């Protein structure tokens, strides 16, 4: 712990500190040995600027988006980072203040400006959550419906993408699901109104047209960051964190502060067929909250959902910047829980799968939406208020192995399969790690089988804690 002007500072404070530097480097220093077969690009997305002029963002999820690219070729690793030139970023640069409302921050507006925003609500499309392949580049995603297109090499922003349809909705998830066999992408769109509607949308590959395949009307909309799919189904987990649409319209508080935790509602699981969208059942469970599904698959007629589950929604407030930067704050941690949805039973069966916590979970790509053995994620050893180790969970042996390093704080692990490999864990795990001792970050490369460290790729600056990424060969 360090001290500045008498105030304690968390060892990981740099992870929540702005990075203004943009650069492109042909070859980064490498410690250890990269696998000779590893070739391709890892793109990472996350917030990187937490203040604009005298204005400050209040929540970790609010910072202006920055993309980071690590490209591995012939044993060398190039690197580039660049801010996403979203409307939120462009207007912040022009006005020298926060221009658009974010997840936990509302910009200062005059009374006239508040009235104008009421009748002409706008989003800055600050897509700082996820990044997925699209055409010859990538899409940066957040929970507003319009993704932002990006060049995968230069990281130049190509612009906000607008769909070729008239499907209405104000909120979506940042975790789309691509179905290779159907050559289509699925997502959830939420339309707010007198009655709110969850819409399951399907986008055929090569098009910009969303087709609504299923709808579900509700009185109050739940907050959902992700959803699940299996080979045949789309599953919505509706947690009891809900909002009255009028509260969002009036914009008296930041977006997420309008939501209320109502545990008496419990959690509801809604299942729809991917083909045709027919409802396949609804199930009920105890109240809990989650950002991320770990995986889902079918087991006979039953659906199995593995979720990083919190007991309640307190974690959202825990990630407010003033709290998460405080070395004395306590952060909630999610458990690895399995929910089984069995036809003919209205209640979801619940099982705890692993003793340790897990967040930012990933599985091997070819095992998404199918039965699987291994999951990767981040968790904590309990010594600090942020993730400080990488974990691999073996669901067959019900065991866990972990990677840690002194004063090191890893991000989401991304599994990369070895070409020609047949075993589920035959490959490597990549993670961007903040090295508090060096005040910089590095990309760590682990052997996915035993979690031994193979290499580190050193970056000449710190990378603020981010969220999600993708590897493309």
C-alpha positions as CSV (number, residue, x, y, z in Angstrom):
1,X,0.0,0.0,0.0
2,X,1.3,3.5,-0.9
3,X,0.4,6.8,0.7
4,X,-0.3,10.1,-1.1
5,X,-1.1,13.2,0.9
6,X,-1.8,10.9,3.9
7,X,-4.5,8.9,2.0
8,X,-4.0,5.1,1.4
9,X,-3.8,4.0,-2.2
10,X,-4.6,0.5,-3.4
11,X,-1.7,-1.3,-5.0
12,X,-3.8,-1.8,-8.1
13,X,-4.9,1.9,-8.4
14,X,-3.3,2.2,-11.8
15,X,-5.9,-0.2,-13.1
16,X,-8.5,2.6,-12.5
17,X,-6.2,5.4,-13.7
18,X,-6.6,7.1,-17.1
19,X,-4.3,6.2,-20.0
20,X,-4.0,9.0,-22.5
21,X,-1.1,7.6,-24.6
22,X,-1.8,6.0,-28.0
23,X,1.0,4.2,-29.8
24,X,2.0,1.6,-32.2
25,X,5.0,-0.7,-31.6
26,X,6.3,-3.2,-34.2
27,X,7.8,-5.6,-31.6
28,X,7.4,-5.7,-27.8
29,X,9.9,-7.3,-25.5
30,X,9.2,-11.0,-24.7
31,X,10.3,-12.9,-21.7
32,X,10.1,-16.7,-22.0
33,X,9.1,-18.5,-25.1
34,X,6.0,-18.1,-27.2
35,X,4.5,-21.3,-28.7
36,X,5.7,-21.5,-32.4
37,X,2.1,-22.2,-33.5
38,X,0.6,-19.1,-31.8
39,X,-0.4,-16.7,-34.6
40,X,-3.1,-14.1,-34.7
41,X,-4.4,-11.0,-33.0
42,X,-5.8,-10.5,-29.5
43,X,-8.1,-7.4,-29.3
44,X,-9.1,-6.1,-25.9
45,X,-11.7,-3.5,-25.0
46,X,-12.3,-1.4,-21.9
47,X,-12.5,2.1,-20.3
48,X,-9.3,4.1,-20.4
49,X,-10.2,7.8,-19.5
50,X,-12.1,8.5,-16.3
51,X,-12.2,12.3,-16.5
52,X,-12.8,15.0,-19.1
53,X,-11.7,18.5,-18.1
54,X,-13.1,19.1,-14.7
55,X,-15.8,16.4,-15.0
56,X,-15.2,12.9,-13.5
57,X,-16.9,9.6,-14.4
58,X,-18.3,8.0,-11.3
59,X,-18.3,4.3,-12.3
60,X,-15.7,1.9,-13.7
61,X,-18.1,1.0,-16.5
62,X,-18.3,4.7,-17.7
63,X,-14.8,5.5,-18.8
64,X,-14.2,6.3,-22.5
65,X,-13.4,3.2,-24.6
66,X,-9.9,2.2,-25.7
67,X,-9.0,-0.8,-27.8
68,X,-5.7,-2.7,-27.5
69,X,-4.3,-5.0,-30.2
70,X,-1.6,-7.7,-29.7
71,X,-0.6,-9.4,-32.9
72,X,1.6,-12.5,-32.8
73,X,3.5,-13.5,-35.9
74,X,6.8,-15.4,-36.4
75,X,7.6,-15.2,-32.7
76,X,7.2,-11.4,-32.5
77,X,4.4,-9.4,-31.0
78,X,3.3,-6.0,-32.2
79,X,1.0,-3.8,-30.2
80,X,-1.2,-0.8,-30.8
81,X,-3.8,1.0,-28.7
82,X,-6.3,3.7,-29.6
83,X,-9.3,5.4,-28.2
84,X,-12.6,4.5,-29.8
85,X,-13.8,7.7,-31.6
86,X,-17.4,7.2,-30.5
87,X,-19.8,10.2,-30.3
88,X,-19.1,10.3,-26.6
89,X,-15.4,10.6,-27.1
90,X,-15.7,13.1,-30.0
91,X,-18.0,15.4,-28.1
92,X,-16.0,15.1,-24.9
93,X,-12.9,16.3,-26.8
94,X,-14.8,19.1,-28.4
95,X,-16.5,20.4,-25.3
96,X,-13.9,19.5,-22.7
97,X,-16.6,18.0,-20.5
98,X,-18.7,14.8,-20.3
99,X,-21.3,15.2,-23.0
100,X,-23.4,12.0,-22.7
101,X,-25.0,10.0,-19.9
102,X,-23.2,6.7,-19.1
103,X,-24.0,3.7,-16.9
104,X,-23.3,5.5,-13.6
105,X,-22.7,9.1,-14.6
106,X,-25.1,11.8,-15.7
107,X,-23.6,14.9,-17.4
108,X,-24.2,18.4,-16.0
109,X,-27.0,20.0,-17.9
110,X,-28.8,23.3,-17.7
111,X,-32.6,23.1,-17.0
112,X,-33.2,23.7,-20.7
113,X,-30.8,21.0,-21.6
114,X,-32.5,18.6,-19.3
115,X,-35.8,19.3,-21.0
116,X,-34.3,18.9,-24.4
117,X,-32.8,15.6,-23.4
118,X,-36.2,14.4,-22.2
119,X,-37.7,14.8,-25.7
120,X,-34.5,13.9,-27.7
121,X,-32.7,11.3,-25.6
122,X,-29.3,10.4,-27.1
123,X,-26.5,8.0,-26.4
124,X,-22.9,8.4,-27.0
125,X,-22.3,4.8,-28.0
126,X,-19.3,4.6,-25.8
127,X,-18.7,0.9,-26.7
128,X,-16.2,0.0,-24.0
129,X,-17.4,-3.5,-23.0
130,X,-16.7,-6.1,-25.8
131,X,-15.2,-6.5,-29.2
132,X,-16.2,-9.1,-31.8
133,X,-15.2,-9.9,-35.4
134,X,-17.2,-8.3,-38.1
135,X,-16.7,-8.4,-41.9
136,X,-13.0,-7.4,-42.4
137,X,-12.8,-5.7,-39.0
138,X,-14.4,-5.7,-35.6
139,X,-17.4,-4.3,-33.7
140,X,-17.0,-2.6,-30.4
141,X,-20.1,-3.3,-28.2
142,X,-21.8,-1.9,-25.1
143,X,-25.4,-2.0,-23.9
144,X,-26.7,0.6,-26.3
145,X,-28.1,-0.9,-29.5
146,X,-25.6,0.7,-32.0
147,X,-22.2,-1.0,-32.2
148,X,-19.1,0.9,-33.5
149,X,-17.1,-0.5,-36.4
150,X,-13.3,-0.6,-36.1
151,X,-10.4,-1.5,-38.4
152,X,-8.7,-4.5,-36.9
153,X,-5.2,-3.4,-37.8
154,X,-5.0,0.3,-37.4
155,X,-7.8,0.4,-34.8
156,X,-9.2,3.4,-36.6
157,X,-12.9,4.0,-35.8
158,X,-15.0,3.5,-38.9
159,X,-18.2,4.9,-37.4
160,X,-21.4,3.9,-35.6
161,X,-23.2,1.0,-37.3
162,X,-26.9,1.4,-37.9
163,X,-29.0,-1.6,-38.6
164,X,-31.1,-1.9,-41.8
165,X,-34.4,-2.4,-40.0
166,X,-37.0,-0.5,-37.9
167,X,-36.8,-2.7,-34.8
168,X,-37.3,-0.6,-31.7
169,X,-35.3,-0.9,-28.5
170,X,-33.1,1.2,-26.2
171,X,-31.1,-1.5,-24.4
172,X,-29.2,-4.5,-25.5
173,X,-26.5,-6.9,-24.2
174,X,-22.8,-6.6,-25.0
175,X,-22.5,-10.4,-25.3
176,X,-23.8,-11.5,-28.7
177,X,-23.9,-15.2,-29.6
178,X,-22.8,-16.4,-33.0
179,X,-24.2,-19.7,-34.2
180,X,-21.9,-21.2,-36.8
181,X,-24.3,-23.9,-38.0
182,X,-27.1,-21.3,-38.6
183,X,-24.8,-18.6,-39.8
184,X,-26.5,-16.1,-37.6
185,X,-25.9,-14.0,-34.5
186,X,-28.4,-13.8,-31.6
187,X,-28.9,-11.0,-29.1
188,X,-31.5,-9.6,-26.7
189,X,-33.0,-6.1,-27.2
190,X,-35.2,-4.4,-24.6
191,X,-37.9,-1.9,-25.6
192,X,-39.0,0.4,-22.9
193,X,-42.6,1.8,-22.8
194,X,-45.8,1.6,-20.9
195,X,-45.2,-2.1,-21.2
196,X,-41.6,-3.2,-21.7
197,X,-40.7,-5.9,-24.2
198,X,-37.8,-8.4,-24.3
199,X,-37.0,-9.2,-27.9
200,X,-34.9,-12.1,-29.1
201,X,-33.3,-10.9,-32.4
202,X,-31.5,-12.9,-35.0
203,X,-29.0,-11.4,-37.6
204,X,-28.1,-13.5,-40.6
205,X,-24.4,-13.4,-41.5
206,X,-23.6,-10.8,-44.1
207,X,-26.6,-8.6,-43.3
208,X,-27.4,-5.7,-41.0
209,X,-31.0,-6.6,-40.5
210,X,-32.3,-7.8,-37.1
211,X,-35.3,-10.1,-37.2
212,X,-37.4,-10.4,-34.0
213,X,-38.0,-14.1,-33.5
214,X,-39.5,-13.9,-30.0
215,X,-41.0,-11.3,-27.7
216,X,-41.9,-11.2,-24.0
217,X,-43.9,-8.4,-22.5
218,X,-43.2,-7.4,-18.9
219,X,-44.3,-4.5,-16.6
220,X,-40.8,-3.6,-15.5
221,X,-37.6,-4.4,-17.4
222,X,-34.7,-6.3,-15.7
223,X,-31.1,-5.3,-16.1
224,X,-29.2,-8.0,-18.0
225,X,-25.7,-7.8,-19.2
226,X,-25.7,-11.2,-21.0
227,X,-27.8,-14.2,-21.9
228,X,-27.2,-17.8,-22.8
229,X,-27.7,-20.1,-25.8
230,X,-27.5,-23.8,-26.4
231,X,-27.6,-25.8,-29.7
232,X,-31.4,-25.2,-29.9
233,X,-32.3,-22.6,-27.5
234,X,-32.0,-18.9,-26.3
235,X,-32.3,-18.5,-22.6
236,X,-33.0,-15.2,-20.8
237,X,-32.2,-15.0,-17.1
238,X,-34.4,-12.3,-15.6
239,X,-32.9,-11.1,-12.3
240,X,-34.9,-9.1,-9.8
241,X,-33.1,-5.9,-10.6
242,X,-35.8,-3.9,-12.4
243,X,-36.7,-0.4,-13.5
244,X,-39.8,1.6,-14.1
245,X,-39.5,3.0,-17.6
246,X,-40.6,6.5,-16.6
247,X,-37.7,6.7,-14.1
248,X,-35.3,6.2,-17.0
249,X,-37.1,8.7,-19.2
250,X,-37.0,11.5,-16.6
251,X,-33.2,11.0,-16.2
252,X,-33.1,12.3,-12.7
253,X,-30.4,9.8,-11.8
254,X,-27.7,8.0,-13.6
255,X,-29.0,5.0,-15.7
256,X,-28.2,2.2,-13.3
257,X,-29.3,4.0,-10.1
258,X,-32.9,3.9,-11.4
259,X,-33.0,0.1,-11.0
260,X,-34.4,-1.4,-7.8
261,X,-33.5,-4.7,-6.2
262,X,-36.8,-6.6,-5.6
263,X,-35.7,-10.1,-4.2
264,X,-39.3,-11.1,-3.7
265,X,-39.6,-11.5,-7.5
266,X,-37.0,-14.2,-7.6
267,X,-35.1,-15.0,-10.8
268,X,-37.0,-16.1,-13.9
269,X,-35.6,-18.1,-16.8
270,X,-37.3,-17.8,-20.2
271,X,-36.5,-20.3,-22.9
272,X,-37.1,-19.8,-26.7
273,X,-36.4,-21.9,-29.7
274,X,-33.6,-20.5,-32.0
275,X,-35.6,-21.7,-35.0
276,X,-38.9,-19.9,-35.1
277,X,-38.7,-18.4,-31.6
278,X,-41.5,-20.4,-30.0
279,X,-41.5,-20.3,-26.2
280,X,-40.1,-23.5,-24.7
281,X,-40.9,-22.8,-21.1
282,X,-40.3,-20.5,-18.1
283,X,-38.7,-21.5,-14.8
284,X,-38.3,-19.8,-11.4
285,X,-35.5,-19.7,-8.9
286,X,-34.3,-17.8,-5.9
287,X,-33.2,-14.2,-6.2
288,X,-29.6,-13.7,-7.4
289,X,-27.7,-11.4,-9.8
290,X,-25.1,-12.0,-12.5
291,X,-23.2,-10.2,-15.1
292,X,-21.9,-13.3,-16.9
293,X,-23.1,-16.7,-18.0
294,X,-20.2,-19.2,-18.0
295,X,-21.7,-21.6,-20.5
296,X,-24.9,-23.5,-21.3
297,X,-25.8,-26.8,-22.9
298,X,-28.5,-29.4,-23.3
299,X,-28.5,-32.6,-21.3
300,X,-31.2,-34.8,-22.7
301,X,-34.4,-32.7,-22.5
302,X,-32.9,-30.5,-19.7
303,X,-31.0,-27.2,-20.1
304,X,-27.9,-26.7,-18.0
305,X,-26.9,-23.1,-17.2
306,X,-23.6,-22.3,-15.5
307,X,-23.5,-18.7,-14.2
308,X,-21.1,-16.5,-12.1
309,X,-23.8,-15.7,-9.6
310,X,-23.9,-13.0,-6.9
311,X,-26.3,-13.2,-3.9
312,X,-27.6,-9.7,-4.8
313,X,-26.8,-6.7,-6.9
314,X,-24.5,-5.0,-4.5
315,X,-21.5,-5.6,-6.8
316,X,-22.8,-2.8,-9.1
317,X,-22.2,-0.2,-6.4
318,X,-18.9,-1.9,-5.4
319,X,-17.6,-0.9,-8.8
320,X,-18.2,2.8,-8.4
321,X,-14.8,4.4,-8.8
322,X,-14.5,6.0,-5.4
323,X,-15.3,2.6,-3.8
324,X,-13.2,0.3,-6.0
325,X,-10.2,2.6,-5.7
326,X,-10.4,2.4,-1.9
327,X,-8.0,-0.2,-0.5
328,X,-10.3,-0.8,2.5
329,X,-13.5,-1.5,0.5
330,X,-15.0,-4.9,0.4
331,X,-16.2,-6.2,-3.0
332,X,-18.8,-8.9,-3.5
333,X,-17.7,-12.0,-5.3
334,X,-19.7,-14.5,-7.5
335,X,-20.0,-18.2,-7.0
336,X,-19.8,-20.8,-9.8
337,X,-23.5,-22.1,-9.8
338,X,-25.3,-24.5,-12.0
339,X,-29.0,-24.2,-12.8
340,X,-30.8,-27.1,-14.4
341,X,-34.1,-26.3,-16.3
342,X,-36.1,-29.5,-16.6
343,X,-39.3,-29.7,-18.7
344,X,-42.4,-30.3,-16.5
345,X,-40.8,-28.6,-13.4
346,X,-41.4,-25.0,-12.7
347,X,-38.5,-24.5,-10.4
348,X,-34.8,-24.4,-11.5
349,X,-32.6,-26.9,-9.8
350,X,-29.5,-25.3,-8.3
351,X,-26.0,-26.8,-7.6
352,X,-22.7,-25.1,-6.5
353,X,-20.0,-26.4,-8.7
354,X,-16.7,-24.9,-7.4
355,X,-15.6,-23.6,-4.0
356,X,-13.8,-20.5,-5.3
357,X,-15.3,-17.4,-6.9
358,X,-15.1,-16.8,-10.6
359,X,-15.6,-13.7,-12.9
360,X,-15.0,-12.8,-16.5
361,X,-15.5,-16.5,-17.4
362,X,-14.5,-18.1,-20.7
363,X,-14.5,-21.6,-22.1
364,X,-12.8,-23.1,-25.2
365,X,-14.6,-21.7,-28.2
366,X,-15.7,-25.0,-29.8
367,X,-17.3,-25.9,-26.4
368,X,-19.5,-22.8,-26.2
369,X,-23.1,-23.9,-26.0
370,X,-22.1,-27.5,-25.6
371,X,-21.1,-29.9,-22.8
372,X,-17.7,-29.0,-21.5
373,X,-15.1,-29.8,-18.8
374,X,-13.0,-26.6,-18.3
375,X,-13.8,-23.0,-17.5
376,X,-11.3,-20.2,-17.1
377,X,-11.8,-16.9,-15.2
378,X,-10.4,-14.5,-12.6
379,X,-10.9,-14.5,-8.9
380,X,-9.3,-13.3,-5.7
381,X,-7.3,-14.9,-2.9
382,X,-9.1,-12.5,-0.5
383,X,-6.2,-10.2,0.0
384,X,-7.5,-7.3,-2.0
385,X,-10.6,-5.8,-3.6
386,X,-10.0,-6.7,-7.2
387,X,-9.1,-9.8,-9.2
388,X,-5.5,-11.0,-8.5
389,X,-5.3,-14.5,-10.0
390,X,-6.3,-16.6,-13.0
391,X,-8.1,-19.8,-12.4
392,X,-8.9,-23.0,-14.4
393,X,-11.9,-25.0,-13.1
394,X,-12.1,-28.7,-13.9
395,X,-15.8,-29.6,-13.7
396,X,-15.1,-33.4,-13.9
397,X,-12.6,-33.5,-11.0
398,X,-14.2,-30.5,-9.2
399,X,-10.8,-29.0,-8.8
400,X,-9.1,-25.7,-9.5
401,X,-5.6,-24.6,-10.5
402,X,-4.5,-21.0,-10.3
403,X,-1.8,-18.7,-11.7
404,X,-0.6,-15.7,-9.5
405,X,2.3,-13.4,-9.5
406,X,3.4,-10.8,-6.9
407,X,1.4,-7.5,-7.1
408,X,-0.1,-8.7,-10.4
409,X,-3.8,-8.2,-11.4
410,X,-5.0,-10.1,-14.4
411,X,-7.9,-9.5,-16.7
412,X,-10.3,-11.8,-18.6
413,X,-8.5,-15.0,-19.8
414,X,-8.9,-15.9,-23.5
415,X,-8.4,-19.5,-24.6
416,X,-6.6,-20.1,-27.9
417,X,-6.7,-23.7,-29.2
418,X,-3.5,-25.3,-30.7
419,X,-4.1,-26.0,-34.3
420,X,-4.8,-29.8,-34.7
421,X,-5.2,-30.3,-31.0
422,X,-8.0,-32.6,-29.9
423,X,-8.1,-32.2,-26.1
424,X,-10.4,-29.4,-24.7
425,X,-7.5,-27.7,-22.9
426,X,-4.9,-28.2,-25.6
427,X,-3.8,-24.6,-26.2
428,X,-2.9,-21.4,-24.3
429,X,-4.6,-18.9,-22.1
430,X,-3.9,-15.2,-22.7
431,X,-4.5,-12.4,-20.2
432,X,-3.5,-8.8,-19.9
433,X,-2.0,-8.3,-16.4
434,X,-1.3,-5.1,-14.5
435,X,2.1,-5.3,-12.8
436,X,1.8,-2.8,-9.9
437,X,5.5,-3.1,-9.1
438,X,6.6,-2.0,-12.6
439,X,3.7,0.4,-13.1
440,X,3.1,-1.2,-16.5
441,X,1.2,-4.1,-18.0
442,X,2.1,-7.3,-19.8
443,X,0.4,-10.0,-21.8
444,X,0.8,-13.4,-20.0
445,X,0.8,-16.6,-22.0
446,X,-0.1,-19.8,-20.0
447,X,-0.2,-23.4,-21.0
448,X,-3.9,-24.1,-20.7
449,X,-3.3,-27.7,-19.6
450,X,-1.3,-27.1,-16.4
451,X,-1.4,-23.3,-16.1
452,X,2.4,-23.0,-16.2
453,X,3.6,-19.7,-17.5
454,X,5.2,-19.8,-21.0
455,X,5.9,-16.1,-21.7
456,X,5.3,-12.5,-20.9
457,X,4.9,-9.7,-23.5
458,X,5.8,-6.4,-21.9
459,X,3.9,-3.2,-22.7
460,X,5.6,0.2,-22.2
461,X,2.7,1.6,-20.1
462,X,-0.1,0.5,-17.9
463,X,-3.4,-0.8,-19.4
464,X,-6.4,0.2,-17.4
465,X,-8.6,-2.7,-16.2
466,X,-10.8,-3.8,-19.1
467,X,-13.6,-6.2,-19.7
468,X,-13.7,-8.4,-22.8
469,X,-11.7,-9.4,-25.9
470,X,-11.4,-11.8,-28.7
471,X,-8.6,-13.7,-30.5
472,X,-8.6,-14.1,-34.3
473,X,-6.2,-16.1,-36.3
